[in-house]
């Protein structure tokens, strides 16, 4: 267990960060997030730069005031979003030129601009700009992205000016373990206050992700936070903490909640299923969130069948509360020196989503986020 000091208070680790890409965790208020125990949230500088714009947020007193959240905030650099634009961006060694997925306007993002944006937002933790090679990339492209990521990390560090903002580097390298080790060694030679592992949970088998963690995490300083980006399946959090990870973020808990999937200690369950029609108990007997304290599973089932907006809110509250309780239980187990026993008991009782189903869901999700407007393609 660790204690990460930020300008807006301490964050106990391991910690899960709800995702509020556009300065809002979908369907929830800041008070909801506090009630379920959230210590820190994640927002995305790409989305906020495009809309409403850094100047608007700065005029409102910074991102904390803008979104009414007085605890810690981590902002992603937006690199993943820019590189997922595919036909709408052009990359070179200095940075990346891209067209907005909103209105087609042209923008230029460099490592220095990335830091400037996040310093303007005023987040507690900022991320460097990295070159994110797709999961299908060949070794040459992965090597090119790796070398560029290292050069850009150094430029981000040199351009950083805020003493109240922590700047994290991002380890890349695809599923090539040698490149991952090289990336970790190169970046830890630079004085970053924290290190992230990126480029995972993009459709690879879990065994590949665990192999990358086994090869990479031991090379990252134990006294600095280690952040696994974009990973949120409960079983992955338990396994990653076992391997030394401190921080997580993912849209999974909120996204599946809106589709009627709720987390329980027995695994993920579909509240739309007819089995819940007459279930007078809570969504999860071990949960004390607002949803489980107040409503029956039958009621939440009814709301989903009727497509009432309250359904999405109640399921989201429950799933994020489940994640926070899971992190709390992991912190307790670490303090009491019984994490191995906790891990074994959790994995024994939690029914993991079938691997083929999980990979199909992941592919559908990434396809849904892809921009395919060929009429706004940049010239190469």
C-alpha positions in Angstrom: 0.0 0.0 0.0 1.2 3.5 -0.9 0.4 7.1 -0.3 0.6 9.4 -3.4 0.8 13.1 -2.4 -1.0 15.5 -4.8 -1.8 19.2 -4.7 -5.4 18.3 -3.9 -4.7 15.8 -1.2 -3.3 12.3 -0.7 -4.3 9.3 -2.7 -4.0 5.9 -1.1 -2.9 3.2 -3.5 -3.7 0.8 -5.1 -6.4 3.0 -6.5 -9.0 2.9 -9.3 -9.8 6.2 -11.2 -13.3 6.6 -12.6 -13.1 8.0 -16.2 -14.6 11.4 -16.8 -13.1 12.1 -20.2 -15.1 15.3 -20.8 -15.0 16.5 -17.2 -17.9 14.3 -16.2 -18.2 10.7 -15.1 -21.3 9.7 -17.1 -24.6 10.1 -15.2 -22.9 10.9 -11.8 -22.2 14.0 -9.8 -19.1 14.8 -7.8 -21.0 14.1 -4.6 -21.9 10.6 -6.0 -18.2 9.9 -6.6 -17.3 11.0 -3.1 -20.0 8.9 -1.6 -18.6 5.8 -3.2 -15.1 6.6 -2.1 -13.4 7.9 -5.2 -10.1 9.7 -4.4 -9.1 10.7 -7.9 -10.7 10.9 -11.4 -9.3 10.9 -14.9 -10.1 13.4 -17.6 -8.9 13.6 -21.1 -7.0 16.7 -22.4 -7.7 15.9 -26.1 -11.4 16.1 -25.5 -11.2 19.2 -23.2 -8.8 21.0 -25.6 -11.3 20.6 -28.5 -14.3 21.3 -26.3 -14.9 23.6 -24.4 -11.2 24.7 -24.8 -8.4 25.3 -22.3 -9.1 29.1 -22.1 -12.7 28.5 -21.0 -11.7 26.1 -18.3 -8.9 28.4 -17.2 -11.4 31.3 -16.9 -13.6 29.1 -14.7 -10.6 28.7 -12.3 -9.2 25.5 -13.7 -10.5 22.0 -14.2 -11.3 21.4 -10.5 -13.5 24.4 -10.3 -15.0 23.8 -13.8 -16.2 20.3 -12.9 -16.9 20.9 -9.2 -14.4 18.3 -8.0 -12.0 19.3 -5.2 -10.0 16.0 -5.1 -7.2 14.9 -7.3 -7.4 14.8 -11.1 -5.2 13.0 -13.6 -5.4 14.1 -17.2 -4.4 11.8 -20.1 -2.3 13.4 -22.8 -4.8 12.6 -25.5 -2.2 10.7 -27.4 -4.2 7.5 -27.6 -7.2 9.4 -28.9 -5.2 11.3 -31.5 -3.5 8.1 -32.8 -6.8 6.3 -32.9 -8.0 8.9 -35.5 -6.2 6.8 -38.2 -7.0 8.6 -41.4 -7.4 12.0 -39.6 -3.9 12.4 -38.4 -0.3 12.7 -39.7 2.7 12.0 -37.5 6.3 13.2 -37.7 9.2 13.3 -35.3 8.2 16.8 -34.0 4.5 15.9 -33.3 1.2 15.0 -34.8 -1.2 17.0 -37.0 -4.8 15.9 -36.7 -8.3 16.9 -37.6 -11.0 17.2 -35.0 -13.5 14.4 -34.9 -16.0 17.1 -34.0 -15.8 19.7 -36.8 -12.8 18.7 -39.0 -10.7 21.6 -37.9 -6.9 21.1 -38.1 -4.7 21.0 -35.0 -1.0 20.4 -34.2 0.0 18.5 -31.0 3.6 18.4 -29.9 5.1 17.2 -26.6 5.5 20.9 -25.5 1.9 21.7 -26.5 0.7 18.6 -24.7 2.3 19.8 -21.5 1.0 23.4 -22.1 -2.6 22.1 -22.4 -2.4 20.1 -19.2 -0.7 22.8 -17.2 -3.5 25.1 -18.4 -6.1 22.6 -17.2 -4.4 22.5 -13.8 -4.6 18.7 -13.2 -2.7 17.2 -10.4 -1.1 14.5 -12.6 -0.3 15.0 -16.3 0.8 12.4 -18.8 3.5 12.8 -21.5 2.7 12.6 -25.2 3.5 9.2 -26.5 3.4 7.5 -29.9 0.9 4.7 -29.6 1.4 1.9 -32.1 -1.7 -0.2 -32.9 -1.8 -3.7 -31.6 -1.5 -5.0 -35.1 1.7 -3.0 -35.8 4.8 -4.8 -37.1 8.1 -4.7 -35.3 9.5 -1.8 -37.3 6.5 0.4 -36.4 6.7 -0.6 -32.7 10.4 0.3 -32.7 9.7 3.6 -34.4 7.0 4.4 -31.9 9.2 3.4 -29.0 12.1 5.6 -30.0 9.7 8.5 -30.6 8.0 8.0 -27.3 11.3 8.3 -25.5 12.3 11.5 -27.3 8.9 13.0 -26.7 9.1 12.1 -23.0 12.3 14.0 -22.6 10.9 17.0 -24.4 7.8 16.9 -22.1 10.0 16.8 -19.0 12.1 19.8 -20.3 9.0 21.9 -21.0 7.2 21.2 -17.7 7.0 24.3 -15.5 4.3 23.6 -12.8 5.7 22.5 -9.5 2.2 21.5 -8.3 1.7 19.0 -11.2 3.2 15.6 -11.4 4.3 14.5 -14.9 4.2 10.7 -15.6 6.1 8.9 -18.4 4.6 6.0 -20.4 6.3 2.8 -21.1 5.5 1.4 -24.5 6.8 -1.5 -26.7 3.8 -3.6 -27.7 4.0 -7.2 -26.8 7.8 -7.3 -27.4 9.3 -7.9 -24.0 12.8 -6.8 -24.9 11.4 -3.4 -26.1 9.3 -3.1 -23.0 12.4 -3.6 -20.8 14.3 -1.1 -22.9 11.5 1.4 -22.6 11.3 1.0 -18.8 15.1 1.4 -18.4 15.3 4.4 -20.7 12.4 6.3 -19.0 13.4 5.5 -15.4 16.8 7.1 -16.2 14.8 10.4 -16.4 13.5 12.0 -13.2 9.8 11.4 -13.6 7.7 11.3 -10.4 5.7 8.4 -11.8 5.6 5.8 -14.6 2.7 4.4 -16.5 2.5 1.3 -18.7 0.5 1.9 -21.9 -0.5 0.1 -25.0 -2.3 -2.8 -23.2 -5.9 -3.9 -22.9 -6.3 -3.2 -26.6 -7.5 -6.7 -27.6 -4.5 -8.9 -26.6 -5.0 -12.1 -24.6 -4.7 -11.6 -20.8 -1.6 -13.9 -20.8 0.2 -11.4 -23.0 -0.7 -8.5 -20.7 0.5 -10.4 -17.6 3.8 -11.3 -19.4 4.4 -7.6 -20.2 3.7 -6.7 -16.6 6.1 -9.4 -15.3 8.8 -8.1 -17.6 8.3 -4.4 -17.0 7.1 -3.7 -13.5 10.2 -5.0 -11.7 12.2 -2.3 -13.6 10.1 0.6 -12.4 11.0 2.3 -9.0 9.0 0.9 -6.1 9.0 4.3 -4.4 7.2 5.9 -7.3 3.6 5.2 -8.5 3.2 2.6 -11.2 0.1 3.1 -13.3 -1.5 0.6 -15.7 -3.5 2.5 -18.2 -6.9 1.5 -19.5 -7.3 -1.7 -17.5 -10.4 -2.3 -15.4 -11.6 -5.9 -15.3 -11.7 -6.8 -11.6 -9.6 -9.9 -12.1 -7.0 -7.9 -13.9 -6.8 -5.4 -11.1 -6.2 -8.2 -8.6 -3.5 -9.8 -10.8 -1.8 -6.4 -11.6 -1.7 -5.4 -7.9 0.0 -8.7 -7.2 2.6 -7.7 -9.8 3.2 -4.3 -8.2 0.8 -1.9 -10.0 -0.6 1.1 -8.0 -3.0 2.9 -10.2 -5.7 2.0 -12.7 -8.3 3.7 -14.9 -10.9 2.3 -17.3 -14.3 3.0 -18.9 -15.3 -0.6 -18.4 -17.3 -0.3 -15.2 -19.4 2.7 -16.4 -19.7 1.4 -20.0 -21.0 -2.0 -19.1 -23.3 -0.5 -16.5 -25.2 1.4 -19.2 -25.6 -1.9 -21.0 -27.1 -3.6 -17.9 -24.0 -5.5 -16.7 -23.4 -5.3 -12.9 -20.3 -6.5 -11.0 -20.7 -8.9 -8.1 -18.2 -10.9 -6.1 -19.5 -13.9 -8.1 -18.7 -12.2 -11.4 -20.5 -10.0 -13.9 -24.2 -10.4 -14.3 -26.8 -9.1 -16.8 -29.5 -7.3 -14.9 -31.8 -7.5 -17.9 -32.0 -11.2 -17.5 -35.5 -12.5 -16.6 -34.0 -14.2 -13.5 -33.9 -10.8 -11.8 -37.6 -9.9 -12.5 -38.7 -11.1 -9.0 -35.3 -10.8 -7.2 -36.1 -8.8 -4.0 -32.5 -8.7 -2.9 -29.8 -6.1 -3.8 -27.6 -6.3 -6.9 -24.9 -7.7 -4.7 -25.4 -8.9 -1.1 -21.9 -7.7 0.0 -22.4 -4.1 -1.4 -23.5 -1.1 0.7 -23.7 1.4 -2.1 -26.7 3.7 -2.5 -28.2 1.5 -5.2 -27.9 -1.7 -3.1 -29.1 0.0 0.1 -32.2 1.5 -1.5 -33.4 -0.7 -4.3 -34.0 -4.3 -5.2 -32.5 -6.1 -8.2 -36.1 -6.5 -9.4 -36.5 -2.7 -9.5 -33.3 -2.1 -11.4 -34.3 -4.9 -13.8 -37.6 -3.1 -14.3 -35.9 0.2 -15.0 -33.7 -1.4 -17.7 -36.6 -3.1 -19.3 -38.5 0.2 -19.5 -35.3 2.1 -20.6 -35.7 4.6 -17.8 -32.7 6.9 -17.5 -32.4 6.1 -13.7 -31.3 2.6 -14.6 -28.0 3.7 -16.1 -27.3 6.0 -13.1 -28.0 3.3 -10.5 -26.0 0.6 -12.3 -23.1 3.1 -12.7 -23.1 3.9 -9.0 -23.1 0.3 -8.1 -20.2 -0.7 -10.5 -18.0 2.1 -9.4 -18.7 1.4 -5.7 -17.8 -2.2 -6.4 -14.5 -1.1 -7.8 -13.8 1.2 -4.9 -14.6 -1.5 -2.4 -12.4 -4.0 -4.2 -9.5 -1.5 -4.0 -10.2 -0.9 -0.3 -10.1 -4.7 0.3 -6.8 -5.0 -1.5 -5.3 -2.2 0.5 -6.4 -3.9 3.7 -5.0 -7.2 2.6 -1.7 -5.6 1.8 -1.5 -3.9 5.2 -2.3 -7.1 6.9 0.2 -9.1 4.9 -2.3 -11.5 3.5 -2.6 -10.4 -0.1 -1.7 -13.8 -1.5 -4.7 -15.3 0.4 -7.0 -12.5 -0.7 -6.0 -13.0 -4.3 -6.5 -16.7 -4.3 -10.0 -16.4 -2.6 -11.1 -13.6 -5.0 -10.1 -15.5 -8.1 -11.7 -18.7 -6.8 -15.1 -17.1 -6.4 -15.1 -14.5 -9.2 -16.4 -15.9 -12.5 -14.3 -14.3 -15.3 -15.9 -13.3 -18.5 -15.2 -15.8 -21.3 -12.0 -14.8 -23.1 -13.6 -15.0 -26.6 -16.5 -12.9 -25.5 -14.2 -10.4 -23.8 -12.0 -10.0 -26.9 -15.1 -9.6 -29.1 -16.5 -6.9 -26.8 -13.1 -5.1 -26.9 -13.0 -5.2 -30.7 -16.5 -3.8 -30.9 -15.7 -1.0 -28.5 -12.6 0.1 -30.4 -14.4 -0.1 -33.7 -17.2 2.1 -32.2 -14.6 4.8 -31.3 -12.8 4.8 -34.7 -13.2 7.8 -37.0 -13.8 6.7 -40.6 -14.7 9.9 -42.4 -12.6 9.6 -45.5 -13.7 13.0 -46.8 -11.5 14.6 -44.1 -8.4 12.5 -44.6 -5.1 14.4 -44.2 -2.7 14.3 -47.1 0.5 12.4 -46.4 
